[in-house]
Amino acid sequence: MVGPRRGRRLVRAYAGSALLCAAFVVAPTEARSEGSVLGSGGLSSGPTAWGEFRLGAAIDLAFRDSQDVRFKLNHPFPPDFIPPGQTAVYLETPSSGGSFEVANVELSGSADFTPDVAAHVVVRFIDRYDQNPSSNDQVLVREAWLRLGTKLDTLEPADGTTWFAVLGRASRFSRPPARALESWGLWDTAVGRFEEDQLQVGGTLGQNLYWRASIANGNPLFFRDPNALAGDNGTPQRVPGHVDPNFQSGFPILYDTLPSAVNFDGRFEYGAGVGTRFVTDDRKRGIDLLGWYFQRQLDASAPIDGSFYGGDLDLLSDDLNLRLPYQGTRKLETGANLVARLDDLRLFGQFVYQDIADLPRQGFELEASYRFHLDGLFASGDMPVFNWVAPAFRFSNIDSRYRPPKGFVAPSTAWDWRKYDIGARIGVIRGIDFTVEYARNDAVLFSGKLLHPDELLTTVHIAL
C-alpha cells in the first residue's frame, strides 16, 4: 500500500517526468539511437586534405527523484564532526526529493586519417552524475585516443585476421558495449566505469576468435553511491566544526574512480582477454563470449580531486585506525561477458570476481531489452516522430565476502547489494531520445534488514 507521504512523492516524481517530456516534445530539438539532429555528420563533417573529420555534441537533461533514506553510523565521531542540529552522523541519500538537472554537456571529435589510422576525443563540460565528490565541477576529458589498425565492434563479423592498437584514454575492453538505460548497474559502476590511460592491443584470429591485452595506469580505488549522484565524502564542507556539505554521503560502494593525471608510482595494471563470436552476415543475430582478467598493485594512497580522503589502501582505513581486513596490495578482477542479439532483442550478461587486497566480492549483471518499431506515430514537417520504444530490465548484485570491524566509518562498502533497474528508452526523432527508469535498491545490512534508497530518473538525450 502507498501511504500519503509516499503517494505525494510519487505524484511529484511522475509530474516532474511528465513536465520534462512535455517541454521536450513541444520544443523538439533526437537519440541515443542513430544519428544527430543536424544529420549524419553532426556539427561538422566532410573530407579534408588529411582525411575525414566529424565534430559532435550531446546534451542530457534529466529529472531525478530520490528516496530520502538514512542509516545511523556507530562510529564514535567527536562532537565537532556532527552536523548542526543533529545528534549523530548518518549515511544518507546524496540529495533526496525531485530535481531538474543538466546531467551532461559534451563535445566530441573524430578523425579518420586513413582506413587504418583514427583518433577520437570526448570532453564533458558538465558531467553531473560522474563527478565524485558530487560538488566537484571539473571539465573532464573522458576519451582521447589514437587507433592503428582495425578494431571491430562487439557482434561485428570479421572477414579474417585483423589487428589494432589503441593508445590514450579509452574504455577497458571488458566494459559492456552499451547500456539500454541511462543508469548504471552495480558492476558497471564498480569495475571499469571510467576510461583508463592505456595501451590496448588486440585482433581477430579468423572469423570467430579474438584477443585483447592492455597495460594501463589503473584508476584509483574510491567509493560512491550506486545511484545517479555519487555523494560528497571528504569535501571541504565536512571539515570538523564546519560540517555543512552540499550533498550528503550517499551509501557508497567501492569502485574504480576517474583516472589520475599522472601515474605517481610507476606501476601498471595488466589485462588480457580471449573471446569468440558467431554473427550472421546481416548482423541481426549473433553471440559473443569474452573471458577477461585484470591485475595491479594498490598504492598506499592515491590523491582524489575534491576530497581529503585518499584512494587505494588509504580508503580502507578510517581516522581511528579501524580498517577493513585487507592483506597485501594486489587488486584483481576476472570475469566473463556474454552479448547476444536476436533481431530486435538484446541481451547482456556479466559475471565478476574481484579481490581487493584479500577483500573478495563477486556477483553478476543481467540486462535485456527489446526494440519495438513504431515507424513514426505522426510527423513534424518531414520528420517522423516517435519511431521506436525499447523497454529494458537490468538486475545486478554484489556479494561481499568480508566484514568491517564494528564502528567502521563506511560499512556500506561491505554490504551485499541487489539492484533492479526497469525502464524504457523512446526514440522520438533522429538524434533525440527520452528515457524513463526506476531503480529499486536492496542494501542488505549485517543484521539482515534492508534499506531501499530507490530512485526515479528520466533523461532527454540530444545529439547534435
C-alpha positions in Angstrom: 0.0 0.0 0.0 1.2 3.5 -0.8 1.0 5.8 2.2 0.1 9.5 2.0 3.7 10.7 2.1 4.9 8.2 -0.5 1.8 8.9 -2.6 2.6 12.6 -2.7 6.2 11.8 -3.6 5.2 9.6 -6.5 2.7 12.2 -7.8 5.5 14.8 -7.7 8.0 12.5 -9.3 5.8 11.5 -12.2 4.6 15.0 -12.6 8.2 16.1 -13.0 8.8 13.4 -15.6 5.7 14.4 -17.5 6.8 18.1 -17.5 10.2 17.2 -18.7 8.8 15.1 -21.5 6.1 17.7 -22.4 8.6 20.5 -22.6 10.9 18.5 -24.8 8.1 17.4 -27.2 6.7 20.9 -27.5 10.1 22.3 -28.4 11.6 19.5 -30.5 15.2 19.7 -30.7 16.8 13.4 -31.3 18.5 9.9 -29.9 21.0 7.7 -28.1 19.7 6.0 -31.1 21.1 6.7 -34.5 22.4 10.0 -35.8 22.3 13.6 -34.9 19.6 16.3 -35.0 21.8 18.1 -37.6 22.2 15.0 -39.9 24.6 12.1 -40.1 27.7 14.2 -39.8 26.8 16.1 -36.6 28.1 19.7 -36.3 30.8 19.3 -38.9 31.6 16.6 -41.4 33.5 16.2 -44.7 36.7 15.2 -46.3 39.9 17.3 -45.8 43.4 17.1 -47.1 44.2 14.7 -44.3 41.1 12.6 -44.0 37.5 12.6 -42.7 36.7 14.8 -39.7 33.5 14.9 -37.6 32.6 17.2 -34.7 29.6 16.4 -32.5 28.0 17.5 -29.3 25.5 16.0 -26.8 23.3 17.3 -24.0 21.5 15.2 -21.4 18.6 16.9 -19.5 17.3 15.0 -16.5 14.7 14.8 -13.8 15.7 12.8 -10.8 13.6 11.9 -7.7 15.5 10.1 -4.9 14.0 8.4 -1.8 15.1 10.0 1.5 16.9 7.2 3.3 19.3 7.4 6.3 21.4 5.0 8.3 22.9 5.9 11.6 26.7 5.3 11.9 28.1 3.7 15.1 31.4 5.3 14.6 32.5 7.4 17.7 32.6 10.8 16.0 33.8 13.7 18.1 31.1 16.4 18.6 32.6 18.8 16.0 32.1 16.1 13.3 28.3 16.1 13.8 26.3 18.5 11.6 24.4 21.3 13.3 21.0 20.2 14.6 21.9 16.5 14.6 22.9 14.2 17.4 24.7 11.7 15.2 26.3 11.2 11.8 24.4 9.3 9.1 24.9 7.8 5.7 22.1 9.3 3.7 20.8 9.9 0.2 23.0 12.5 -1.5 20.1 14.7 -2.5 16.6 13.5 -1.7 13.4 14.6 -3.5 12.9 15.8 -7.0 15.3 17.9 -9.1 15.6 19.0 -12.7 19.3 18.8 -13.7 21.6 19.3 -16.7 23.3 15.9 -16.4 25.8 16.2 -19.3 27.1 18.6 -21.9 29.9 17.2 -24.1 31.8 18.0 -27.2 33.4 15.2 -29.3 35.7 15.0 -32.3 36.6 12.1 -34.6 39.1 11.8 -37.4 39.7 9.0 -39.9 43.1 9.8 -41.3 43.3 6.6 -43.3 41.3 3.3 -43.2 43.8 2.2 -40.5 44.5 5.3 -38.6 41.9 7.1 -36.5 41.6 9.4 -33.5 38.8 10.4 -31.1 38.2 12.8 -28.2 35.3 13.5 -25.8 35.3 16.4 -23.4 32.5 16.9 -20.9 31.9 20.4 -19.6 29.2 19.2 -17.3 29.2 15.5 -16.1 26.9 15.7 -13.1 26.4 12.0 -12.4 30.1 11.1 -12.8 31.6 13.8 -10.6 32.9 12.5 -7.3 32.5 14.2 -5.0 29.2 15.4 -6.5 30.0 19.1 -5.6 33.0 19.0 -8.0 32.6 20.9 -11.2 35.5 19.7 -13.3 35.8 19.7 -17.0 36.5 16.0 -17.8 38.4 14.6 -20.7 36.6 11.3 -21.0 38.3 9.9 -24.1 41.4 10.9 -26.0 43.0 8.2 -28.1 44.7 7.2 -31.3 44.0 3.9 -33.1 46.1 2.0 -35.5 44.6 -1.0 -37.4 41.1 -2.3 -37.5 39.1 -2.7 -34.3 35.8 -4.5 -34.8 32.7 -3.7 -32.6 31.1 -6.4 -30.5 29.0 -8.7 -32.8 30.6 -7.2 -35.9 31.6 -10.1 -38.2 35.3 -10.5 -39.1 36.4 -11.3 -42.6 39.6 -12.8 -41.4 42.7 -12.0 -39.2 43.0 -8.3 -38.1 44.9 -6.4 -35.5 44.7 -3.0 -33.8 46.4 -0.8 -31.2 44.8 2.0 -29.1 47.0 4.5 -27.3 45.4 7.1 -24.9 42.4 7.4 -22.6 40.0 4.6 -23.7 37.5 2.1 -22.2 38.5 -1.2 -20.7 37.8 -4.0 -23.2 35.7 -5.7 -20.5 33.3 -2.8 -20.3 29.7 -3.5 -21.6 29.4 -2.3 -25.2 26.3 -0.3 -24.5 23.6 0.3 -21.8 19.9 0.1 -22.5 19.2 2.6 -19.8 20.9 5.8 -18.6 21.5 4.4 -15.1 24.4 2.0 -14.2 24.3 -1.5 -12.8 26.3 -2.3 -9.7 29.2 -3.9 -11.6 29.0 -1.3 -14.4 29.9 1.1 -11.6 32.3 -1.0 -9.5 34.6 -2.2 -12.3 35.6 -0.2 -15.4 33.0 2.6 -15.3 35.6 5.1 -16.5 38.2 5.1 -19.2 41.8 4.4 -18.4 45.1 5.9 -19.8 46.5 2.8 -21.5 47.9 0.9 -24.4 45.4 -1.6 -25.6 46.1 -4.2 -28.4 44.1 -6.9 -29.9 42.8 -8.5 -33.0 40.9 -11.4 -34.6 42.1 -14.9 -35.5 39.9 -15.9 -38.4 36.2 -15.2 -38.3 35.3 -16.4 -34.8 38.2 -15.9 -32.3 39.6 -12.6 -31.0 42.0 -11.5 -28.2 42.8 -8.4 -26.1 45.6 -7.2 -24.0 46.3 -3.9 -22.2 48.8 -2.1 -20.0 47.3 0.9 -18.1 47.9 3.3 -15.2 44.9 1.8 -13.4 42.2 4.1 -11.9 42.3 4.8 -8.1 40.1 2.8 -5.9 37.5 5.1 -4.2 33.8 4.9 -3.3 30.5 6.4 -4.4 26.7 5.9 -4.2 25.4 3.5 -6.9 22.5 5.8 -7.9 22.9 8.9 -10.1 24.7 11.2 -7.7 27.9 9.9 -6.2 27.6 11.9 -2.9 30.1 14.1 -1.1 32.7 12.5 1.1 35.9 14.2 2.3 34.9 17.6 0.9 35.9 21.0 2.5 32.3 21.4 3.7 32.9 18.4 6.0 35.8 19.9 8.0 35.3 19.4 11.7 33.5 22.3 13.3 32.1 23.5 9.9 30.1 20.5 8.7 27.6 21.7 6.1 28.0 19.5 3.0 26.4 20.5 -0.4 25.5 16.8 -0.9 25.1 14.1 1.7 27.4 11.0 1.8 25.2 8.5 -0.1 25.6 4.8 0.6 29.0 4.3 -1.0 30.3 1.1 -2.6 33.9 0.5 -3.7 34.7 1.3 -7.3 37.3 2.5 -9.8 37.1 6.3 -10.0 38.2 8.8 -12.6 41.8 8.4 -13.9 44.6 10.4 -12.3 46.5 12.8 -14.5 49.8 11.0 -13.6 50.9 7.5 -12.6 52.8 8.5 -9.5 54.3 5.1 -8.5 55.2 3.8 -12.0 53.3 0.6 -11.5 50.8 -0.6 -14.1 47.6 -2.6 -14.4 47.8 -5.5 -16.8 44.8 -7.0 -18.6 44.2 -9.9 -21.0 41.1 -11.4 -22.6 40.1 -14.1 -25.1 36.7 -14.2 -26.9 34.7 -15.9 -29.5 31.8 -14.6 -31.6 29.4 -16.0 -34.1 27.4 -13.5 -36.2 25.2 -13.7 -39.2 26.2 -11.7 -42.3 23.4 -9.2 -41.8 24.4 -8.7 -38.2 20.8 -9.3 -37.0 21.7 -12.4 -34.9 24.8 -13.2 -33.1 26.5 -14.2 -29.8 29.8 -13.0 -28.3 31.6 -14.5 -25.3 34.6 -12.9 -23.7 36.7 -14.0 -20.7 39.0 -11.4 -19.1 41.5 -10.7 -16.3 43.0 -7.5 -14.8 45.6 -7.1 -12.0 47.5 -4.3 -10.4 49.1 -3.3 -7.1 47.3 -0.8 -4.9 49.2 2.3 -3.8 49.5 3.3 -0.1 47.4 6.3 -1.0 46.1 7.9 -4.2 45.0 11.6 -4.4 41.3 12.2 -5.1 40.4 15.7 -6.5 38.0 17.5 -4.2 38.3 15.1 -1.3 40.7 14.9 1.7 40.2 11.1 1.6 42.9 9.2 -0.2 42.2 6.4 -2.6 43.5 2.8 -2.8 44.7 1.4 0.6 44.2 4.7 2.4 40.5 4.4 1.7 40.3 1.1 3.6 41.2 2.6 7.0 39.5 5.3 9.0 40.7 8.0 11.4 40.6 5.7 14.4 42.7 3.1 12.5 39.7 0.9 12.2 40.1 -0.8 8.8 38.7 -3.4 6.5 40.5 -6.7 7.0 42.8 -6.3 3.9 46.1 -8.0 3.4 48.8 -7.1 0.8 48.4 -4.8 -2.2 47.1 -7.0 -5.0 43.9 -6.0 -6.8 42.5 -8.3 -9.4 39.3 -8.8 -11.4 38.3 -11.7 -13.5 35.1 -12.4 -15.3 33.1 -13.2 -18.4 30.8 -11.2 -20.7 28.0 -12.6 -22.8 26.4 -10.4 -25.5 23.6 -11.8 -27.7 21.4 -10.3 -30.4 18.3 -11.9 -31.9 16.8 -9.4 -34.3 15.5 -6.6 -32.0 16.2 -8.5 -28.7 19.5 -7.5 -27.0 20.9 -9.5 -24.0 24.0 -8.8 -21.9 25.3 -10.8 -19.0 28.5 -10.4 -16.9 30.0 -12.4 -14.1 32.7 -10.7 -12.0 35.0 -11.9 -9.2 37.1 -9.2 -7.6 39.8 -9.4 -4.9 40.9 -6.1 -3.4 43.9 -6.8 -1.2 42.3 -10.1 0.0 38.8 -8.5 0.3 36.8 -10.7 -2.1 33.5 -10.0 -3.6 31.6 -11.3 -6.6 28.3 -11.0 -8.5 26.7 -10.7 -11.8 24.7 -8.4 -14.0 22.0 -9.3 -16.5 20.3 -6.9 -18.9 17.6 -7.4 -21.6 16.0 -5.0 -23.9 13.7 -5.2 -27.0 13.1 -2.6 -29.6 9.6 -2.2 -30.9 9.5 -0.2 -34.2 6.7 2.4 -34.4 7.7 3.9 -37.8 6.6 7.4 -36.7 3.3 7.9 -35.0 3.0 11.3 -36.6 5.2 13.8 -38.4 6.7 17.2 -37.6 7.4 18.7 -41.0 9.2 16.0 -42.9 10.4 14.3 -39.7 8.7 11.2 -38.3 8.1 11.5 -34.5 8.1 8.5 -32.1 9.9 5.9 -34.1 10.6 3.2 -31.6 10.4 2.2 -28.0 12.8 -0.2 -26.2 11.7 -1.4 -22.7 14.6 -2.8 -20.7 15.3 -4.6 -17.4 18.6 -5.0 -15.6 19.5 -7.0 -12.4 22.8 -6.7 -10.7 24.2 -7.9 -7.4 27.3 -7.7 -5.2 28.1 -10.4 -2.7 30.8 -9.2 -0.3 32.8 -11.9 1.3 34.3 -9.8 4.1 33.1 -7.7 7.1 34.3 -4.5 8.6 35.2 -4.0 12.2 32.4 -2.7 14.4 32.2 1.1 14.2 34.0 1.3 10.8 33.1 4.7 9.2 31.9 3.3 5.8 30.1 0.0 6.5 28.2 0.2 3.2 31.4 -0.8 1.4 30.9 -4.3 2.8 27.2 -4.7 2.4 25.6 -7.1 0.0 23.6 -5.2 -2.7 20.8 -6.1 -5.2 19.7 -3.5 -7.8 16.8 -3.8 -10.1 16.5 -1.2 -13.0 13.4 -1.1 -15.1 12.5 1.4 -17.8 12.2 2.2 -21.4 14.0 4.3 -24.0 11.9 6.1 -26.7 13.3 7.2 -30.0 11.5 10.5 -30.6 13.2 11.9 -33.7 16.6 11.3 -35.2 19.2 12.4 -32.6 16.7 12.7 -29.6 15.6 10.0 -27.2 13.7 10.0 -23.9 14.4 7.5 -21.2 12.3 6.9 -18.0 13.5 4.3 -15.5 13.2 3.3 -11.8 15.9 1.8 -9.7 15.0 -0.5 -6.8 17.9 -1.0 -4.4 18.2 -3.6 -1.7 21.1 -2.8 0.5 21.5 -5.7 2.9 22.6 -4.7 6.4 24.7 -7.0 8.5 21.5 -7.6 10.6 19.7 -8.9 7.5 17.4 -5.9 7.3 17.1 -4.0 4.0 17.5 -0.3 3.1 15.8 0.9 -0.1 17.5 4.0 -1.5 15.3 3.9 -4.6 15.3 6.4 -7.4 13.3 7.6 -10.4 15.3 9.0 -13.3 14.1 10.5 -16.6 16.6 11.7 -19.3 16.3 13.5 -22.6 19.4 12.9 -24.7 20.1 15.3 -27.6 22.8 14.5 -30.1 24.0 17.4 -32.2 
